[in-house]
């Protein structure tokens, strides 16, 4: 479900870009409080040549789902565009917006997702711990059993 910006949510800057990527706000998604889902901003990651290479989300709120599984910032790069540093550039591009809302945020990844781990560590995010994914969380239904949690001060 797409929600309009409200007084409760910050307004993102018109332009978020860094290096070879520009972030384009695609939608604002409403939270589902009963499930622990918070509202989030969904940005498309656009490469310098105009290719849509993936997405990055910024979740605004603090629930078990965000702290343990989803993280405040999450990203995915399409397989054919991986290995070019787009996720790292997207995280750095979104950093001023994140910083305007939160001093520090949680970023998570599956332990075996080495590319995400490398991106998160290159952001100088600090490893916090590795935790079990609760059986009721959608990440568990998708096969995740543990998550590595990092604290990022953008």
Steps between C-alpha positions, in 0.01 A plus 500: 500500500640837405446790737542870439759688699351607829599737776632194686755413231791713388514630147800365308724740311418552134834352395695219660803400297861404537758374255326304227157472664193712548216392727148554369216487753260240362250491787438535869359181648271504803590303805300212640526553875326171581785316324779727627552655155588869494451745212784515253635693207568285194758647263609360164876506443577648159848465351668779302393340171133505609479131588278408795743279693306431820338662800572633846247540782509723806267380774386764747418351839627257754339157544632149558461432127722799414755448780541125446418418138439778250724778627431868446686497169473213255620468143501259209687520173378306196728206434623625162618828659678361805870559558505868399465655847147626438372391843783681679443816295124480564557471875732798494250694286215436744717576805413873529128418500544222756717728715229768494264252669721272714841531660567130440311215337506123478598321180466122481600223264501124483836361617564329166433815294865597462433783254261672742737443790782658303283800406387552860854470633629745235249750639692470829188361666587330827417131543267457798407131508342209320146416608237238429215600271167455683283229344210746458704745289462498118879466468473161673236389248745600223769275648704735721588346834753753627586861427820695552420839649707813452469851640556768237555864580455659158 
